[in-house]
Amino acid sequence: MSEERKRILNMLAEGKISADEAGKLLDTISDGPVQPPETSVAEPGTKKTPSYMYVKVTSTDDDNVDVKVPLNLLRAGLRFTSLIPPKAMEHINTQMAEKGISFNLNNMKQEDVEELIQSLSDMEVNVNSKNGDKVRVYCA
């Protein structure tokens, strides 16, 4: 990973820039905007790790939405959990358990996040409404 990319991702992780700004900066240092493929074609037996989650809404009345979320936010979020004081972490886990969510941030590992990101490459949601509006959520 280039130093410029690391610097942009660090600014994002530190909250100095928004995810949208980070995406624009990353596009700037690459060869222009990254265009997601409409369909992913990979070599047999290989699976490309997705970099972004895309949310696209095409509306019949031109209220279109195009969101690109860097999946590095998941990695950065995991690193942020190490900054949570132990007492606060205990409180978070207790509150989540009381709400019926069996999830302990202390048990999250980098490998878990990488597995989640890899699994997202298989995720795709397509919604076509009766009035012609379309929603597509996918990772590439």
C-alpha positions as CSV (number, residue, x, y, z in Angstrom):
1,M,0.0,0.0,0.0
2,S,1.4,3.4,-0.9
3,E,2.2,6.0,1.7
4,E,-0.4,8.4,0.3
5,R,-3.1,5.7,0.7
6,K,-2.0,5.0,4.3
7,R,-2.1,8.7,5.1
8,I,-5.6,9.1,3.7
9,L,-6.8,6.0,5.6
10,N,-5.2,7.3,8.8
11,M,-6.9,10.7,8.4
12,L,-10.2,8.8,8.0
13,A,-9.5,6.6,11.0
14,E,-8.7,9.7,13.1
15,G,-11.9,11.4,12.0
16,K,-10.1,14.2,10.2
17,I,-12.0,13.5,7.0
18,S,-15.2,11.8,6.1
19,A,-15.6,8.5,4.3
20,D,-16.8,10.4,1.2
21,E,-13.7,12.7,1.3
22,A,-11.4,9.7,1.7
23,G,-13.0,8.0,-1.3
24,K,-12.5,11.1,-3.4
25,L,-8.9,11.4,-2.3
26,L,-8.3,7.7,-3.0
27,D,-9.8,8.1,-6.4
28,T,-7.6,11.1,-7.0
29,I,-4.3,9.3,-6.3
30,S,-5.4,6.3,-8.5
31,D,-6.0,6.6,-12.2
32,G,-9.3,8.3,-11.7
33,P,-12.6,7.1,-10.1
34,V,-12.8,3.4,-9.5
35,Q,-15.8,2.1,-11.5
36,P,-17.3,-1.0,-10.0
37,P,-17.9,-3.8,-12.4
38,E,-21.5,-4.6,-13.3
39,T,-20.7,-8.3,-12.9
40,S,-17.5,-9.7,-11.4
41,V,-15.6,-12.2,-13.4
42,A,-12.8,-13.9,-11.5
43,E,-10.4,-16.7,-12.3
44,P,-11.8,-20.0,-11.3
45,G,-10.9,-20.8,-7.7
46,T,-9.9,-17.2,-6.9
47,K,-11.9,-14.5,-5.1
48,K,-11.1,-10.8,-5.2
49,T,-11.3,-9.1,-1.9
50,P,-13.9,-6.2,-2.3
51,S,-12.7,-2.7,-1.5
52,Y,-16.0,-0.8,-1.4
53,M,-19.7,-1.3,-0.7
54,Y,-21.9,0.4,-3.2
55,V,-25.4,1.6,-2.7
56,K,-27.1,2.8,-5.9
57,V,-30.7,4.0,-6.2
58,T,-32.0,4.8,-9.7
59,S,-35.3,6.7,-9.4
60,T,-37.9,7.4,-12.1
61,D,-38.1,11.0,-10.8
62,D,-34.3,11.5,-11.0
63,D,-33.7,11.4,-7.2
64,N,-30.8,9.1,-7.7
65,V,-28.4,8.0,-5.0
66,D,-24.8,6.7,-5.5
67,V,-22.9,5.9,-2.3
68,K,-19.4,4.3,-2.2
69,V,-18.3,3.1,1.3
70,P,-14.7,2.0,1.7
71,L,-14.6,-1.4,3.5
72,N,-11.4,-0.2,5.2
73,L,-13.8,1.5,7.6
74,L,-14.4,-2.0,9.1
75,R,-10.7,-2.4,9.6
76,A,-10.3,1.0,11.1
77,G,-13.3,0.4,13.4
78,L,-11.7,-2.7,14.8
79,R,-8.6,-0.7,15.6
80,F,-10.7,1.9,17.3
81,T,-12.0,-0.7,19.7
82,S,-8.5,-0.9,21.2
83,L,-9.0,2.7,22.4
84,I,-12.1,2.0,24.4
85,P,-11.3,1.9,28.1
86,P,-11.9,-1.5,29.7
87,K,-14.7,-0.3,31.9
88,A,-16.5,1.3,29.0
89,M,-16.0,-1.9,26.9
90,E,-17.6,-3.9,29.7
91,H,-20.6,-1.6,29.8
92,I,-21.0,-1.8,26.0
93,N,-20.9,-5.6,26.1
94,T,-23.4,-5.7,29.0
95,Q,-25.8,-3.3,27.3
96,M,-25.6,-5.3,24.1
97,A,-26.3,-8.6,26.0
98,E,-29.3,-7.0,27.7
99,K,-30.7,-6.2,24.2
100,G,-30.3,-9.8,23.2
101,I,-27.2,-9.2,21.1
102,S,-24.6,-11.8,21.9
103,F,-21.6,-9.9,20.6
104,N,-18.4,-9.1,22.5
105,L,-16.1,-6.6,21.0
106,N,-13.2,-8.0,23.0
107,N,-13.5,-11.2,20.9
108,M,-13.2,-9.5,17.5
109,K,-10.0,-10.3,15.7
110,Q,-8.5,-8.9,12.5
111,E,-9.0,-12.2,10.8
112,D,-12.7,-12.0,11.6
113,V,-13.0,-8.7,9.8
114,E,-11.0,-10.0,6.9
115,E,-13.3,-13.0,6.6
116,L,-16.4,-10.7,6.8
117,I,-15.0,-8.4,4.0
118,Q,-14.2,-11.5,1.9
119,S,-17.7,-12.8,2.4
120,L,-19.2,-9.5,1.3
121,S,-17.9,-10.2,-2.2
122,D,-20.8,-12.7,-2.5
123,M,-23.4,-10.2,-1.2
124,E,-25.8,-8.5,-3.6
125,V,-29.2,-7.0,-3.1
126,N,-31.4,-5.9,-6.0
127,V,-34.8,-4.3,-5.6
128,N,-37.0,-3.3,-8.5
129,S,-40.1,-1.4,-7.4
130,K,-43.4,-1.3,-9.3
131,N,-42.9,2.3,-10.3
132,G,-39.5,1.6,-11.9
133,D,-37.2,2.7,-9.0
134,K,-34.2,0.4,-8.6
135,V,-31.9,-0.2,-5.6
136,R,-28.7,-2.1,-5.8
137,V,-26.3,-2.9,-2.9
138,Y,-23.1,-4.8,-3.6
139,C,-19.4,-5.0,-2.9
140,A,-16.6,-4.9,-5.4
